[in-house]
């Protein structure tokens, strides 16, 4: 998890703060970790199906776009 965090921090232009919401320019990444299907309970940024990846075990920049 520490390596995944360090990889993420190496991709973003500055260290996120508590007010961080999203990047100005999206960065295409591949995220690795176990899939967890959570009950939707009004959390911010939730996937429509409640899918979450945690813990995040790996983050790697990929080619292409975020679309």
mmCIF file of the N, C-alpha and C atoms, coordinates in Angstrom:
data_MODEL
# 
_entry.id   MODEL 
# 
loop_
_atom_site.group_PDB 
_atom_site.id 
_atom_site.type_symbol 
_atom_site.label_atom_id 
_atom_site.label_alt_id 
_atom_site.label_comp_id 
_atom_site.label_asym_id 
_atom_site.label_entity_id 
_atom_site.label_seq_id 
_atom_site.pdbx_PDB_ins_code 
_atom_site.Cartn_x 
_atom_site.Cartn_y 
_atom_site.Cartn_z 
_atom_site.occupancy 
_atom_site.B_iso_or_equiv 
_atom_site.pdbx_formal_charge 
_atom_site.auth_seq_id 
_atom_site.auth_comp_id 
_atom_site.auth_asym_id 
_atom_site.auth_atom_id 
_atom_site.pdbx_PDB_model_num 
ATOM 1   N N  . UNK A 1 1  ? 0.824   -1.178 0.000   1.00 0.00 ? 1  UNK A N  1 
ATOM 2   C CA . UNK A 1 1  ? 0.000   0.000  0.000   1.00 0.00 ? 1  UNK A CA 1 
ATOM 3   C C  . UNK A 1 1  ? 0.874   1.250  0.000   1.00 0.00 ? 1  UNK A C  1 
ATOM 4   N N  . UNK A 1 2  ? 1.999   1.191  0.698   1.00 0.00 ? 2  UNK A N  1 
ATOM 5   C CA . UNK A 1 2  ? 2.911   2.340  0.710   1.00 0.00 ? 2  UNK A CA 1 
ATOM 6   C C  . UNK A 1 2  ? 3.457   2.598  -0.693  1.00 0.00 ? 2  UNK A C  1 
ATOM 7   N N  . UNK A 1 3  ? 3.806   1.527  -1.424  1.00 0.00 ? 3  UNK A N  1 
ATOM 8   C CA . UNK A 1 3  ? 4.311   1.696  -2.786  1.00 0.00 ? 3  UNK A CA 1 
ATOM 9   C C  . UNK A 1 3  ? 3.237   2.283  -3.691  1.00 0.00 ? 3  UNK A C  1 
ATOM 10  N N  . UNK A 1 4  ? 1.977   1.874  -3.509  1.00 0.00 ? 4  UNK A N  1 
ATOM 11  C CA . UNK A 1 4  ? 0.885   2.424  -4.308  1.00 0.00 ? 4  UNK A CA 1 
ATOM 12  C C  . UNK A 1 4  ? 0.713   3.908  -4.006  1.00 0.00 ? 4  UNK A C  1 
ATOM 13  N N  . UNK A 1 5  ? 0.800   4.275  -2.733  1.00 0.00 ? 5  UNK A N  1 
ATOM 14  C CA . UNK A 1 5  ? 0.678   5.696  -2.364  1.00 0.00 ? 5  UNK A CA 1 
ATOM 15  C C  . UNK A 1 5  ? 1.808   6.509  -2.977  1.00 0.00 ? 5  UNK A C  1 
ATOM 16  N N  . UNK A 1 6  ? 3.026   5.996  -2.889  1.00 0.00 ? 6  UNK A N  1 
ATOM 17  C CA . UNK A 1 6  ? 4.166   6.703  -3.467  1.00 0.00 ? 6  UNK A CA 1 
ATOM 18  C C  . UNK A 1 6  ? 4.027   6.828  -4.984  1.00 0.00 ? 6  UNK A C  1 
ATOM 19  N N  . UNK A 1 7  ? 3.529   5.781  -5.638  1.00 0.00 ? 7  UNK A N  1 
ATOM 20  C CA . UNK A 1 7  ? 3.307   5.835  -7.085  1.00 0.00 ? 7  UNK A CA 1 
ATOM 21  C C  . UNK A 1 7  ? 2.271   6.899  -7.428  1.00 0.00 ? 7  UNK A C  1 
ATOM 22  N N  . UNK A 1 8  ? 1.187   6.954  -6.654  1.00 0.00 ? 8  UNK A N  1 
ATOM 23  C CA . UNK A 1 8  ? 0.147   7.968  -6.871  1.00 0.00 ? 8  UNK A CA 1 
ATOM 24  C C  . UNK A 1 8  ? 0.719   9.370  -6.695  1.00 0.00 ? 8  UNK A C  1 
ATOM 25  N N  . UNK A 1 9  ? 1.434   9.585  -5.598  1.00 0.00 ? 9  UNK A N  1 
ATOM 26  C CA . UNK A 1 9  ? 1.994   10.913 -5.340  1.00 0.00 ? 9  UNK A CA 1 
ATOM 27  C C  . UNK A 1 9  ? 2.998   11.325 -6.411  1.00 0.00 ? 9  UNK A C  1 
ATOM 28  N N  . UNK A 1 10 ? 3.654   10.345 -7.040  1.00 0.00 ? 10 UNK A N  1 
ATOM 29  C CA . UNK A 1 10 ? 4.570   10.649 -8.133  1.00 0.00 ? 10 UNK A CA 1 
ATOM 30  C C  . UNK A 1 10 ? 3.863   11.068 -9.416  1.00 0.00 ? 10 UNK A C  1 
ATOM 31  N N  . UNK A 1 11 ? 2.569   10.772 -9.515  1.00 0.00 ? 11 UNK A N  1 
ATOM 32  C CA . UNK A 1 11 ? 1.801   11.114 -10.717 1.00 0.00 ? 11 UNK A CA 1 
ATOM 33  C C  . UNK A 1 11 ? 1.131   12.478 -10.638 1.00 0.00 ? 11 UNK A C  1 
ATOM 34  N N  . UNK A 1 12 ? 0.762   12.913 -9.448  1.00 0.00 ? 12 UNK A N  1 
ATOM 35  C CA . UNK A 1 12 ? 0.010   14.159 -9.312  1.00 0.00 ? 12 UNK A CA 1 
ATOM 36  C C  . UNK A 1 12 ? 0.961   15.348 -9.201  1.00 0.00 ? 12 UNK A C  1 
ATOM 37  N N  . UNK A 1 13 ? 0.518   16.527 -9.681  1.00 0.00 ? 13 UNK A N  1 
ATOM 38  C CA . UNK A 1 13 ? 1.411   17.685 -9.718  1.00 0.00 ? 13 UNK A CA 1 
ATOM 39  C C  . UNK A 1 13 ? 1.786   18.227 -8.339  1.00 0.00 ? 13 UNK A C  1 
ATOM 40  N N  . UNK A 1 14 ? 0.942   18.033 -7.327  1.00 0.00 ? 14 UNK A N  1 
ATOM 41  C CA . UNK A 1 14 ? 1.256   18.475 -5.971  1.00 0.00 ? 14 UNK A CA 1 
ATOM 42  C C  . UNK A 1 14 ? 0.541   17.562 -4.979  1.00 0.00 ? 14 UNK A C  1 
ATOM 43  N N  . UNK A 1 15 ? 1.033   17.528 -3.766  1.00 0.00 ? 15 UNK A N  1 
ATOM 44  C CA . UNK A 1 15 ? 0.454   16.651 -2.750  1.00 0.00 ? 15 UNK A CA 1 
ATOM 45  C C  . UNK A 1 15 ? -0.981  17.075 -2.446  1.00 0.00 ? 15 UNK A C  1 
ATOM 46  N N  . UNK A 1 16 ? -1.928  16.142 -2.526  1.00 0.00 ? 16 UNK A N  1 
ATOM 47  C CA . UNK A 1 16 ? -3.322  16.480 -2.214  1.00 0.00 ? 16 UNK A CA 1 
ATOM 48  C C  . UNK A 1 16 ? -3.481  16.925 -0.759  1.00 0.00 ? 16 UNK A C  1 
ATOM 49  N N  . UNK A 1 17 ? -4.406  17.834 -0.547  1.00 0.00 ? 17 UNK A N  1 
ATOM 50  C CA . UNK A 1 17 ? -4.737  18.315 0.795   1.00 0.00 ? 17 UNK A CA 1 
ATOM 51  C C  . UNK A 1 17 ? -6.154  17.865 1.125   1.00 0.00 ? 17 UNK A C  1 
ATOM 52  N N  . UNK A 1 18 ? -6.637  18.224 2.288   1.00 0.00 ? 18 UNK A N  1 
ATOM 53  C CA . UNK A 1 18 ? -7.984  17.822 2.699   1.00 0.00 ? 18 UNK A CA 1 
ATOM 54  C C  . UNK A 1 18 ? -9.064  18.442 1.809   1.00 0.00 ? 18 UNK A C  1 
ATOM 55  N N  . UNK A 1 19 ? -8.733  19.519 1.098   1.00 0.00 ? 19 UNK A N  1 
ATOM 56  C CA . UNK A 1 19 ? -9.720  20.144 0.214   1.00 0.00 ? 19 UNK A CA 1 
ATOM 57  C C  . UNK A 1 19 ? -9.605  19.648 -1.229  1.00 0.00 ? 19 UNK A C  1 
ATOM 58  N N  . UNK A 1 20 ? -8.690  18.701 -1.495  1.00 0.00 ? 20 UNK A N  1 
ATOM 59  C CA . UNK A 1 20 ? -8.487  18.140 -2.835  1.00 0.00 ? 20 UNK A CA 1 
ATOM 60  C C  . UNK A 1 20 ? -9.768  17.474 -3.317  1.00 0.00 ? 20 UNK A C  1 
ATOM 61  N N  . UNK A 1 21 ? -10.195 17.756 -4.548  1.00 0.00 ? 21 UNK A N  1 
ATOM 62  C CA . UNK A 1 21 ? -11.391 17.143 -5.115  1.00 0.00 ? 21 UNK A CA 1 
ATOM 63  C C  . UNK A 1 21 ? -11.093 16.388 -6.404  1.00 0.00 ? 21 UNK A C  1 
ATOM 64  N N  . UNK A 1 22 ? -10.412 17.031 -7.341  1.00 0.00 ? 22 UNK A N  1 
ATOM 65  C CA . UNK A 1 22 ? -10.050 16.369 -8.587  1.00 0.00 ? 22 UNK A CA 1 
ATOM 66  C C  . UNK A 1 22 ? -8.932  17.133 -9.262  1.00 0.00 ? 22 UNK A C  1 
ATOM 67  N N  . UNK A 1 23 ? -8.237  16.438 -10.160 1.00 0.00 ? 23 UNK A N  1 
ATOM 68  C CA . UNK A 1 23 ? -7.151  17.060 -10.904 1.00 0.00 ? 23 UNK A CA 1 
ATOM 69  C C  . UNK A 1 23 ? -7.705  17.927 -12.022 1.00 0.00 ? 23 UNK A C  1 
ATOM 70  N N  . UNK A 1 24 ? -7.004  18.992 -12.347 1.00 0.00 ? 24 UNK A N  1 
ATOM 71  C CA . UNK A 1 24 ? -7.399  19.837 -13.475 1.00 0.00 ? 24 UNK A CA 1 
ATOM 72  C C  . UNK A 1 24 ? -7.316  19.041 -14.772 1.00 0.00 ? 24 UNK A C  1 
ATOM 73  N N  . UNK A 1 25 ? -6.230  18.314 -14.951 1.00 0.00 ? 25 UNK A N  1 
ATOM 74  C CA . UNK A 1 25 ? -6.030  17.479 -16.132 1.00 0.00 ? 25 UNK A CA 1 
ATOM 75  C C  . UNK A 1 25 ? -6.019  16.022 -15.683 1.00 0.00 ? 25 UNK A C  1 
ATOM 76  N N  . UNK A 1 26 ? -7.022  15.236 -16.078 1.00 0.00 ? 26 UNK A N  1 
ATOM 77  C CA . UNK A 1 26 ? -7.078  13.827 -15.660 1.00 0.00 ? 26 UNK A CA 1 
ATOM 78  C C  . UNK A 1 26 ? -5.836  13.054 -16.114 1.00 0.00 ? 26 UNK A C  1 
ATOM 79  N N  . UNK A 1 27 ? -5.428  12.094 -15.310 1.00 0.00 ? 27 UNK A N  1 
ATOM 80  C CA . UNK A 1 27 ? -4.287  11.240 -15.618 1.00 0.00 ? 27 UNK A CA 1 
ATOM 81  C C  . UNK A 1 27 ? -4.811  9.810  -15.749 1.00 0.00 ? 27 UNK A C  1 
ATOM 82  N N  . UNK A 1 28 ? -4.644  9.182  -16.928 1.00 0.00 ? 28 UNK A N  1 
ATOM 83  C CA . UNK A 1 28 ? -5.103  7.794  -17.076 1.00 0.00 ? 28 UNK A CA 1 
ATOM 84  C C  . UNK A 1 28 ? -4.212  6.851  -16.273 1.00 0.00 ? 28 UNK A C  1 
ATOM 85  N N  . UNK A 1 29 ? -4.820  6.045  -15.421 1.00 0.00 ? 29 UNK A N  1 
ATOM 86  C CA . UNK A 1 29 ? -4.080  5.098  -14.587 1.00 0.00 ? 29 UNK A CA 1 
ATOM 87  C C  . UNK A 1 29 ? -4.773  3.740  -14.564 1.00 0.00 ? 29 UNK A C  1 
ATOM 88  N N  . UNK A 1 30 ? -4.020  2.736  -14.186 1.00 0.00 ? 30 UNK A N  1 
ATOM 89  C CA . UNK A 1 30 ? -4.565  1.426  -13.857 1.00 0.00 ? 30 UNK A CA 1 
ATOM 90  C C  . UNK A 1 30 ? -4.389  1.259  -12.357 1.00 0.00 ? 30 UNK A C  1 
ATOM 91  N N  . UNK A 1 31 ? -5.464  0.899  -11.678 1.00 0.00 ? 31 UNK A N  1 
ATOM 92  C CA . UNK A 1 31 ? -5.444  0.712  -10.227 1.00 0.00 ? 31 UNK A CA 1 
ATOM 93  C C  . UNK A 1 31 ? -5.641  -0.769 -9.942  1.00 0.00 ? 31 UNK A C  1 
ATOM 94  N N  . UNK A 1 32 ? -4.832  -1.312 -9.029  1.00 0.00 ? 32 UNK A N  1 
ATOM 95  C CA . UNK A 1 32 ? -4.887  -2.730 -8.689  1.00 0.00 ? 32 UNK A CA 1 
ATOM 96  C C  . UNK A 1 32 ? -5.262  -2.888 -7.220  1.00 0.00 ? 32 UNK A C  1 
ATOM 97  N N  . UNK A 1 33 ? -6.176  -3.800 -6.956  1.00 0.00 ? 33 UNK A N  1 
ATOM 98  C CA . UNK A 1 33 ? -6.574  -4.115 -5.587  1.00 0.00 ? 33 UNK A CA 1 
ATOM 99  C C  . UNK A 1 33 ? -7.840  -4.931 -5.611  1.00 0.00 ? 33 UNK A C  1 
ATOM 100 N N  . UNK A 1 34 ? -8.248  -5.461 -4.467  1.00 0.00 ? 34 UNK A N  1 
ATOM 101 C CA . UNK A 1 34 ? -9.468  -6.266 -4.423  1.00 0.00 ? 34 UNK A CA 1 
ATOM 102 C C  . UNK A 1 34 ? -10.713 -5.406 -4.603  1.00 0.00 ? 34 UNK A C  1 
ATOM 103 N N  . UNK A 1 35 ? -11.681 -5.956 -5.322  1.00 0.00 ? 35 UNK A N  1 
ATOM 104 C CA . UNK A 1 35 ? -12.944 -5.265 -5.550  1.00 0.00 ? 35 UNK A CA 1 
ATOM 105 C C  . UNK A 1 35 ? -13.858 -5.495 -4.354  1.00 0.00 ? 35 UNK A C  1 
ATOM 106 N N  . UNK A 1 36 ? -14.455 -4.428 -3.875  1.00 0.00 ? 36 UNK A N  1 
ATOM 107 C CA . UNK A 1 36 ? -15.353 -4.463 -2.735  1.00 0.00 ? 36 UNK A CA 1 
ATOM 108 C C  . UNK A 1 36 ? -16.659 -3.816 -3.178  1.00 0.00 ? 36 UNK A C  1 
ATOM 109 N N  . UNK A 1 37 ? -17.757 -4.507 -3.056  1.00 0.00 ? 37 UNK A N  1 
ATOM 110 C CA . UNK A 1 37 ? -19.065 -3.943 -3.413  1.00 0.00 ? 37 UNK A CA 1 
ATOM 111 C C  . UNK A 1 37 ? -19.728 -3.452 -2.135  1.00 0.00 ? 37 UNK A C  1 
ATOM 112 N N  . UNK A 1 38 ? -19.730 -2.146 -1.972  1.00 0.00 ? 38 UNK A N  1 
ATOM 113 C CA . UNK A 1 38 ? -20.247 -1.507 -0.768  1.00 0.00 ? 38 UNK A CA 1 
ATOM 114 C C  . UNK A 1 38 ? -21.682 -1.070 -0.977  1.00 0.00 ? 38 UNK A C  1 
ATOM 115 N N  . UNK A 1 39 ? -22.429 -1.007 0.082   1.00 0.00 ? 39 UNK A N  1 
ATOM 116 C CA . UNK A 1 39 ? -23.770 -0.436 0.034   1.00 0.00 ? 39 UNK A CA 1 
ATOM 117 C C  . UNK A 1 39 ? -23.633 1.067  -0.215  1.00 0.00 ? 39 UNK A C  1 
ATOM 118 N N  . UNK A 1 40 ? -24.432 1.605  -1.095  1.00 0.00 ? 40 UNK A N  1 
ATOM 119 C CA . UNK A 1 40 ? -24.380 3.037  -1.379  1.00 0.00 ? 40 UNK A CA 1 
ATOM 120 C C  . UNK A 1 40 ? -25.027 3.771  -0.213  1.00 0.00 ? 40 UNK A C  1 
ATOM 121 N N  . UNK A 1 41 ? -24.258 4.659  0.418   1.00 0.00 ? 41 UNK A N  1 
ATOM 122 C CA . UNK A 1 41 ? -24.741 5.375  1.600   1.00 0.00 ? 41 UNK A CA 1 
ATOM 123 C C  . UNK A 1 41 ? -24.337 6.845  1.561   1.00 0.00 ? 41 UNK A C  1 
ATOM 124 N N  . UNK A 1 42 ? -24.588 7.468  0.416   1.00 0.00 ? 42 UNK A N  1 
ATOM 125 C CA . UNK A 1 42 ? -24.384 8.910  0.209   1.00 0.00 ? 42 UNK A CA 1 
ATOM 126 C C  . UNK A 1 42 ? -22.931 9.362  0.333   1.00 0.00 ? 42 UNK A C  1 
ATOM 127 N N  . UNK A 1 43 ? -21.958 8.456  0.104   1.00 0.00 ? 43 UNK A N  1 
ATOM 128 C CA . UNK A 1 43 ? -20.568 8.866  0.115   1.00 0.00 ? 43 UNK A CA 1 
ATOM 129 C C  . UNK A 1 43 ? -20.258 9.663  -1.156  1.00 0.00 ? 43 UNK A C  1 
ATOM 130 N N  . UNK A 1 44 ? -19.286 10.549 -1.071  1.00 0.00 ? 44 UNK A N  1 
ATOM 131 C CA . UNK A 1 44 ? -18.919 11.399 -2.206  1.00 0.00 ? 44 UNK A CA 1 
ATOM 132 C C  . UNK A 1 44 ? -18.063 10.621 -3.193  1.00 0.00 ? 44 UNK A C  1 
ATOM 133 N N  . UNK A 1 45 ? -18.343 10.769 -4.497  1.00 0.00 ? 45 UNK A N  1 
ATOM 134 C CA . UNK A 1 45 ? -17.540 10.153 -5.535  1.00 0.00 ? 45 UNK A CA 1 
ATOM 135 C C  . UNK A 1 45 ? -17.773 8.669  -5.716  1.00 0.00 ? 45 UNK A C  1 
ATOM 136 N N  . UNK A 1 46 ? -18.887 8.165  -5.225  1.00 0.00 ? 46 UNK A N  1 
ATOM 137 C CA . UNK A 1 46 ? -19.154 6.727  -5.291  1.00 0.00 ? 46 UNK A CA 1 
ATOM 138 C C  . UNK A 1 46 ? -19.513 6.298  -6.717  1.00 0.00 ? 46 UNK A C  1 
ATOM 139 N N  . UNK A 1 47 ? -19.091 5.092  -7.079  1.00 0.00 ? 47 UNK A N  1 
ATOM 140 C CA . UNK A 1 47 ? -19.500 4.509  -8.358  1.00 0.00 ? 47 UNK A CA 1 
ATOM 141 C C  . UNK A 1 47 ? -20.990 4.189  -8.290  1.00 0.00 ? 47 UNK A C  1 
ATOM 142 N N  . UNK A 1 48 ? -21.668 4.221  -9.413  1.00 0.00 ? 48 UNK A N  1 
ATOM 143 C CA . UNK A 1 48 ? -23.114 3.957  -9.435  1.00 0.00 ? 48 UNK A CA 1 
ATOM 144 C C  . UNK A 1 48 ? -23.486 2.596  -8.857  1.00 0.00 ? 48 UNK A C  1 
ATOM 145 N N  . UNK A 1 49 ? -22.580 1.627  -8.994  1.00 0.00 ? 49 UNK A N  1 
ATOM 146 C CA . UNK A 1 49 ? -22.866 0.284  -8.487  1.00 0.00 ? 49 UNK A CA 1 
ATOM 147 C C  . UNK A 1 49 ? -22.279 0.036  -7.098  1.00 0.00 ? 49 UNK A C  1 
ATOM 148 N N  . UNK A 1 50 ? -21.673 1.043  -6.485  1.00 0.00 ? 50 UNK A N  1 
ATOM 149 C CA . UNK A 1 50 ? -21.099 0.910  -5.154  1.00 0.00 ? 50 UNK A CA 1 
ATOM 150 C C  . UNK A 1 50 ? -19.739 0.232  -5.133  1.00 0.00 ? 50 UNK A C  1 
ATOM 151 N N  . UNK A 1 51 ? -19.152 -0.026 -6.307  1.00 0.00 ? 51 UNK A N  1 
ATOM 152 C CA . UNK A 1 51 ? -17.854 -0.709 -6.374  1.00 0.00 ? 51 UNK A CA 1 
ATOM 153 C C  . UNK A 1 51 ? -16.735 0.192  -5.853  1.00 0.00 ? 51 UNK A C  1 
ATOM 154 N N  . UNK A 1 52 ? -15.875 -0.401 -5.039  1.00 0.00 ? 52 UNK A N  1 
ATOM 155 C CA . UNK A 1 52 ? -14.702 0.295  -4.503  1.00 0.00 ? 52 UNK A CA 1 
ATOM 156 C C  . UNK A 1 52 ? -13.509 -0.642 -4.631  1.00 0.00 ? 52 UNK A C  1 
ATOM 157 N N  . UNK A 1 53 ? -12.322 -0.085 -4.715  1.00 0.00 ? 53 UNK A N  1 
ATOM 158 C CA . UNK A 1 53 ? -11.107 -0.884 -4.661  1.00 0.00 ? 53 UNK A CA 1 
ATOM 159 C C  . UNK A 1 53 ? -10.385 -0.474 -3.398  1.00 0.00 ? 53 UNK A C  1 
ATOM 160 N N  . UNK A 1 54 ? -10.312 -1.405 -2.460  1.00 0.00 ? 54 UNK A N  1 
ATOM 161 C CA . UNK A 1 54 ? -9.515  -1.140 -1.264  1.00 0.00 ? 54 UNK A CA 1 
ATOM 162 C C  . UNK A 1 54 ? -9.178  -2.431 -0.559  1.00 0.00 ? 54 UNK A C  1 
ATOM 163 N N  . UNK A 1 55 ? -7.937  -2.480 -0.120  1.00 0.00 ? 55 UNK A N  1 
ATOM 164 C CA . UNK A 1 55 ? -6.934  -1.422 -0.234  1.00 0.00 ? 55 UNK A CA 1 
ATOM 165 C C  . UNK A 1 55 ? -6.380  -1.346 -1.653  1.00 0.00 ? 55 UNK A C  1 
ATOM 166 N N  . UNK A 1 56 ? -5.929  -0.162 -2.027  1.00 0.00 ? 56 UNK A N  1 
ATOM 167 C CA . UNK A 1 56 ? -5.260  -0.003 -3.322  1.00 0.00 ? 56 UNK A CA 1 
ATOM 168 C C  . UNK A 1 56 ? -3.848  -0.552 -3.157  1.00 0.00 ? 56 UNK A C  1 
ATOM 169 N N  . UNK A 1 57 ? -3.499  -1.504 -4.000  1.00 0.00 ? 57 UNK A N  1 
ATOM 170 C CA . UNK A 1 57 ? -2.198  -2.159 -3.909  1.00 0.00 ? 57 UNK A CA 1 
ATOM 171 C C  . UNK A 1 57 ? -1.227  -1.712 -4.984  1.00 0.00 ? 57 UNK A C  1 
ATOM 172 N N  . UNK A 1 58 ? -1.737  -1.064 -6.033  1.00 0.00 ? 58 UNK A N  1 
ATOM 173 C CA . UNK A 1 58 ? -0.860  -0.608 -7.103  1.00 0.00 ? 58 UNK A CA 1 
ATOM 174 C C  . UNK A 1 58 ? -1.526  0.470  -7.934  1.00 0.00 ? 58 UNK A C  1 
ATOM 175 N N  . UNK A 1 59 ? -0.715  1.406  -8.414  1.00 0.00 ? 59 UNK A N  1 
ATOM 176 C CA . UNK A 1 59 ? -1.173  2.473  -9.303  1.00 0.00 ? 59 UNK A CA 1 
ATOM 177 C C  . UNK A 1 59 ? -0.108  2.637  -10.369 1.00 0.00 ? 59 UNK A C  1 
ATOM 178 N N  . UNK A 1 60 ? -0.527  2.630  -11.629 1.00 0.00 ? 60 UNK A N  1 
ATOM 179 C CA . UNK A 1 60 ? 0.434   2.761  -12.730 1.00 0.00 ? 60 UNK A CA 1 
ATOM 180 C C  . UNK A 1 60 ? -0.176  3.633  -13.825 1.00 0.00 ? 60 UNK A C  1 
ATOM 181 N N  . UNK A 1 61 ? 0.606   4.605  -14.282 1.00 0.00 ? 61 UNK A N  1 
ATOM 182 C CA . UNK A 1 61 ? 0.152   5.448  -15.393 1.00 0.00 ? 61 UNK A CA 1 
ATOM 183 C C  . UNK A 1 61 ? 0.017   4.580  -16.629 1.00 0.00 ? 61 UNK A C  1 
ATOM 184 N N  . UNK A 1 62 ? -1.004  4.872  -17.463 1.00 0.00 ? 62 UNK A N  1 
ATOM 185 C CA . UNK A 1 62 ? -1.178  4.117  -18.693 1.00 0.00 ? 62 UNK A CA 1 
ATOM 186 C C  . UNK A 1 62 ? -1.329  5.065  -19.858 1.00 0.00 ? 62 UNK A C  1 
ATOM 187 N N  . UNK A 1 63 ? -1.130  4.548  -21.039 1.00 0.00 ? 63 UNK A N  1 
ATOM 188 C CA . UNK A 1 63 ? -1.276  5.353  -22.256 1.00 0.00 ? 63 UNK A CA 1 
ATOM 189 C C  . UNK A 1 63 ? -2.766  5.568  -22.534 1.00 0.00 ? 63 UNK A C  1 
ATOM 190 N N  . UNK A 1 64 ? -3.080  6.548  -23.324 1.00 0.00 ? 64 UNK A N  1 
ATOM 191 C CA . UNK A 1 64 ? -4.467  6.773  -23.704 1.00 0.00 ? 64 UNK A CA 1 
ATOM 192 C C  . UNK A 1 64 ? -5.073  7.937  -22.972 1.00 0.00 ? 64 UNK A C  1 
ATOM 193 N N  . UNK A 1 65 ? -6.395  7.942  -22.964 1.00 0.00 ? 65 UNK A N  1 
ATOM 194 C CA . UNK A 1 65 ? -7.115  9.054  -22.325 1.00 0.00 ? 65 UNK A CA 1 
ATOM 195 C C  . UNK A 1 65 ? -8.005  8.497  -21.215 1.00 0.00 ? 65 UNK A C  1 
ATOM 196 N N  . UNK A 1 66 ? -8.653  9.394  -20.525 1.00 0.00 ? 66 UNK A N  1 
ATOM 197 C CA . UNK A 1 66 ? -9.534  9.010  -19.426 1.00 0.00 ? 66 UNK A CA 1 
ATOM 198 C C  . UNK A 1 66 ? -10.982 8.894  -19.881 1.00 0.00 ? 66 UNK A C  1 
ATOM 199 N N  . UNK A 1 67 ? -11.242 9.034  -21.156 1.00 0.00 ? 67 UNK A N  1 
ATOM 200 C CA . UNK A 1 67 ? -12.595 9.009  -21.658 1.00 0.00 ? 67 UNK A CA 1 
ATOM 201 C C  . UNK A 1 67 ? -13.056 7.644  -21.903 1.00 0.00 ? 67 UNK A C  1 
# 
